[in-house]
Amino acid sequence: MSGFQSNTSIKLLAEKLGLSKGTVSKALKDSHEISVATKAKVLAAAQELNYIPNHFASGLKSRKSRTVAVIVPEIVDSFFSLAIKGIEAVTQEKGYHINVYITNDLRSKEEEIIKVLSDGRVDGVLISVCRETTDNCHLKKLVDYGIPLVFFDRVADDIEAGKVVTDDFEGGYIAARHLVEQGCKKIYFLSISEGLSILRKRMDGFIRALHENNVEDPSKNVYQIPTDKTKSEEAIRILLSSPHHRPDGIVASVELLTIPMYNACKQLGIVMPDQLKIVCFSNLLYASLLSPSLSTITQPAFEIGQQAASLICNSIERDTFIKNERIICPSKLDVRESTSTAALSN
């Protein structure tokens, strides 16, 4: 091979050969799914066009980087930091490295990262999609390029790939039912996105629990909160100050809302759990140290990371794509002082 031709891509090879990009990619990886004749045809065209993937110039047939990309919206949220630890525990044991990419919950950033990874610099991708992602065309490119893909927590339901999740519907249901059992009459669900599937499922579980307890049109009890800290505190203060809509129970859909809720209560002189009871979806390590300690729907973040890593490593090692495998890791309700006077007295 005489040299590197940077403008030659898998797409160009596919067009030249009349094959799909996925088939070309698998052939270049020496996949058992591709016939010997097709592999030879692809390799011959690759040599003719001086095609060498950027990060694997040492050879077309032995291109394993032993690297897995992990794409997350953020790492400030304790869920993702714990999930990454779970991923790393498995990948290290299996001899893989991880590269962590942060989207900051921006679709444009997510698209940029996917574009960078599409050249085959990693052996597989683990992703929790950003809040802005509703159209998944950019994610489907990974499948087109033959790169193993597994979703965890925030998933793209319309893409056939491995998925590791918790039962978000059940979590929303349990949280709302707990507040009903604690005597709450006006319960609100605080969300930060109408489009993110996990939040819709949590909301649906919340609505089901209120329906079962004869609340008329509980969808009116869903309140959208901005993600900006100052704006979120202001929105929560407005809700808690409303003479007609002030809740006595809140299900917070994400950990991000914890501090704004506590700050708003402090500023308004609202006493938990006497005047307001709060349950939050959270993996905060210091939830028990807050005053009052925070009742949470706790997700098994570390286990979710482990399961996702196991799926992607198995997919890479077997050189196969996981299409419809879905692993559900149950969450649990941890009752603390923000919802229970009994917990407060213990």
N, C-alpha and C positions, 0 to 999 in steps of 0.2 A: 504494500500500500504506500503510495508516494507521499501522502501528506493529509492534513486535516482540512476538510471543506466544511466550514461552519454553517453554510446555508443549506446543507443537505439534512433533511429531517425524516423522521418515520413517516410523516404524511407524504413526503415526496416519494419515498420508497414504495409506499402503499399505492399511490397513484400510478407509478411506473409499472407495478406488477399486477395491478387490478385486484389487490387484496385489501382487506380492512386493516386499519392501524393496529387493532388488537392482535390480529394474526401475525403481522410483521413484528410487533414487539415480542410476542411469545416465541417466534422463530429465532429472534436475536438472543433470547434468553435460553435457547435450547430446550424449550418446554416439550414434555412428552405428549402434549395435546396436539402438536403439529407434526405432520408427516415428514419423513426424512427428505423426500423430494422437494417439499415446500421449503424446508429449512435451507437446503442447498441452493434453491432458486433465490431466496432472500439474501443469503450470504454472498452469493455471486453479484447481485445487484448492489449490495452494500460496498463491496470491494470496488466495483466499477465506478461508483459515485464518491468513493473515498469517505464513506460514512463511518465515523467513530463517535460514539456518545461522549460528551464532554468529560465525564468523570470515570470513564472506563477505557481509556485508550490502549491499555495493555492487551486487549483481546476482545473479540466479539462473543466468545462462547463462555468466558468465565468473568462475569460482570457483577458478582455479588459484592456489595459494599459493606454488608453486615450493619447497615444503618436503617433505622426506622424514623420517619418524620412524625412528630406529634404536633398537631395544630389545635390550639385552644383559643377561646375568646380573650382570656385573661389568666393571670396567675395570682392576683390579689385575693380572689375568692378562694376560700379554703378548700372547696370541693376540688378544684382543678389542681391545686398543689398536692393534695392527697392522692388524686388519681394519677398524677405524674409519678409520684413515688411508687405506686402500685405497678405502673407500667415499667418503670426502671428495675424494680425487683425481679420481674420476669425476664426482661430483655437481657439484663446482665447475666443472669443464670444461663441463658441460651446463647450467649456470645454475641449479642447485638448492642450497638450504641444507639442512643436516641438524639435527635436534633429537635429542639422545641421551638416552634414558631407561634407568635402571638398576633392575633388579628385585631385586638382592641375592639372587638365586636363590629368591625367594619367590613362590609362585603368587598370593597375595593382592595383592601389589604389581603383578604382571603383569596381573591382572584389572582393577585400578584404572586402569592406564595404558591398556589397551585400551578401557575405558569412556570415558575422556577423549578418546581419538582417534576414537571412533566417530561424533563429530559432524561429521567432515569437515574438521577443522582442518589436516590434512596431505593431500598428494596420493597418498602411498603409504607403506607400512610395510615395513621390513626387520626381521626378528626372529630371535634365537637364543633358544630357549625356556629357561625356568628348570628347575632340577633337579626341582622338585616337580610339574611339569606332566605329568600322565598323561592326564587328561580334557581334550580340546581344545575344548570347547563355546564357551568365551569367545573363542577364536581364530577360530572359524567365524563369529562375529558380524561380523568385519571383511569377510569374503566376502559375508555377507548385506547389509551396508551398501554394497557395491560399491566398497570401497577396495582398490586393488591391493596384493598381499601377496607377499613373497618371503622364504623362510627361508634362513638360512645357518648352517653348522656343526651346531647342534642344531635338528633339524627335527621337524615333526609329520607323520609318515608318512601319516596318514589324511586329510589335507587336500590337496585338489588345488590346488597353487600352485607357483610356481617354487622350486627348491631348489638351493643351491650348497653342496657338501660335499667332504670328502676321503674316501678309501676307508679307513674306520676298521677294517674287518675285516682288510684287507691290512696296515695298520699294526700291529695286534696280532699278526698272524702273523709279520711280519718281525722284530719286537722279540723274540718268544719264540724264533724260529729262530736269531737272532743269539746269544742266550745259550746255546742248545744247542751251537752251533758253537764257542763259547768254553769249552766243557767243563762247563757247569753241569748238575747232576743233579737238584737240587730247586729248581724255579723257581715263584715265586708271582706272582700278578696282584693288585695293590692297586687297589681301586675305591673310589669314594665314593658310589655310587648303584646300586641294583639296577634302577631304573626308567628311567634316562636312556638313550635309544636308542643314542647314540654310544658309551657305555661298554659296553653289551651287545654291540655289534658288535666293539669292541676285544677284549672278553673272548672272544667266539666265535672270533676269529682266533687268539688265544693258545691256546685249547683245541685248535683244529685242529692247530696246530704241535706241541703236546705229544702229541696222539694219533698223529701221524705218526712220532713218535720213541718210540713204545711206552710212554708214561706211562699207567699205569692210572688211570682216573677223574680226569682233570686238573681237573674242576670243583671238586674238593676243594682245589685250590691257589688258589682265588679267595678273597681276604680283604677284607672290607669295613672301611673306615677312616672314623672320624668326621671331619667337616670342621673342627671346633674345633681350633686349633693345639695346645693342651696335651693334649687327648684323643687327637689323631692321633699325637703323639710317643709317648704312653704305649702306644697300641695297637701301634705299630711296634716299640717296645722289647720288648713282651711277645712278639711274633712272633720277633724276632731273638734273644731269650733262651731260647727254647724248645729243650730238649735233643732233642726228637723231631721238631719241625717247622721248625727253623731253616733258612731258605733259603740257597742260595749264589748265587741269581739272582733279581732282582725286575724286573717290568715295572710301572712306576707309570703309572696311566691318566690322570693329570692333573698339571699343573705345581704345583698347590697342595701336593702331597706332597713336593716336592723338599727344602725346608729341614727339615721334620720327619724325613725319612730321614737326611739328613746329620748332623743333631743327634743322632739315636738312635745312629748308628754311632760318632760321636765319644765319646758317653757310655759306650758299651759297649766301646770300644777295638777296633772292627771295622775292618780295613784293606781299603779298596777299591783295586784289583779282586782282590787276592789271596784274601780271605775272602768277599767279596760283590761281585757285579757288578750294576749298576743301569742300566736303560734307562728313560727317562721321556718321555711325550708332553709336549713343551714347546717353546715358542718363546723361551725366556729368552735375552736378548741377552748375559747374562753367563755362560751355560752353560760356555763355554770358559775362564772365569776362576775357576770353582770349583776346589777342591782335594780330590780330583782333578776334572778337568774332566768334565762330565756328557755321557754318550752320550744322544742324543735321537731320538725320532721327530718330525721337524720338519714342521709343517703350513705350507702356503703361505698364511698368514693374510692378507697384503696382497693377493695375487691373488684369494683367496676374496671379500674385501671389494670388490675391483674388479668381479668378475663379478656379484656380487649387485647392486651399484649399477647396472651396465649393464642388468640384467634389469628392475629396478624402473623406471628412467628410460624404457626402451623401452615398458614396459607403460603408463606414464602418458601418454607422448607419442602412442602409438597408440590410447589409450583402449580397451585390450583387457586381458583377464585371462589371465595365464599359468597354465595348468592342470597340465601334466605335464612341463614342461621341467626336466631335472635335469643339472647341470653338476658333474663330478667333477674336482677338482684333486688330483693325486697328492702324497702326503707322501714324505719320504725319511728314511733312517736316517743320522744323523751319528755316526760312531764316535769316541769320545774315551776318556779315561783311566779312566772308571768301569767300563768293560767290557774294556778291551784293555791288556795289558801292553806290547804293541808301541807303542801310542799313548803310553804312559807313558814309554817310553825315547826317543821322538822329540823 
